[in-house]
Amino acid sequence: METINVNGIRLTYERLGTGTPMVLLHGYPLDHHLWDDVVPLLSDTFDLIVPDLRGFGGSSTVESFYTMEDFAGDIAALLDHLGIQKAAIVGHSMGGYIALAFARLYPARVTGLGLVGSQALADAADRKEARYKSAAEVADKGIGSVVAVMTPKLTPDARLQEYAKRSMEGQQPAAYIGALKAMAERVDSTPALASFHFPVVLVHGDADALIPIDRAREIKAAIPAAHLVEISGAGHMPMMESPQKTAEALKRLT
């Protein structure tokens, strides 16, 4: 892992492969290892930049409130550090929210957008309230209850559930709290979709228990040229449940 200091945090990342620059952003509350099964399938086509988002994995965070736009700013600073002006930005779940924020803030730097198990909508009022309740619970009692609730929702695959549980248990409570609040306050990216003039790829499992596949279909309806791959039987982790199909879809972003 490489490390840089940006925006008051330590950001760790891996860089592998050759070709078109592509950034892979993991979801909440995991780290860059989420992409381990896909990276070998993409590294002959892409110059892959795979960071730990602020607070997760080897990256640090801050105690103050931050936003999806702040996460996106971290990625812009990382690309600046690497001397990369443009890249395909791919995000899973919360990483997709960050990818959308990046596309809104820095459209000239985006060669393509990939959303894996993600959505453009903001949280409804009840979901927003639930995130703040979870953040308060983590602050008071630790991450145990969040891990227990999320593990079976991430995937129906028992082996991958065990991986996800171990990964979530290795993350810092401050990362959970910061990300939960940032997700709760994120804006609706739907109005921006029509302005995206770069290739868009959508990958979604039809058994996703966290973000229904209809959210991907709604983005496809807003961007008719987008390429949507629906993976039968996959849950919220298609890059691990079906890495070959996920990689084949993302290769459309060359």
Secondary structure, 3 states (H helix, E strand, C coil): CEEEEECCEEEEEEEECCCEEEEEECCCCCCHHHHCCCHHHHCCCEEEEEECCCCCCCCCCCCCCCCHHHHHHHHHHHHHHHCCCCEEEEEECHHHHHHHHHHHHCHHHEEEEEEECCCCCCCCHHHHHHHHHHHHHHHHHCCHHHHHHHHHHHCCCHHHHHHHHHHHHCCCHHHHHHHHHHHHCCCCCHHHHHHCCCCEEEEEECCCCCCCHHHHHHHHHHCCCCEEEEECCCCCCHHHHCHHHHHHHHHHHC
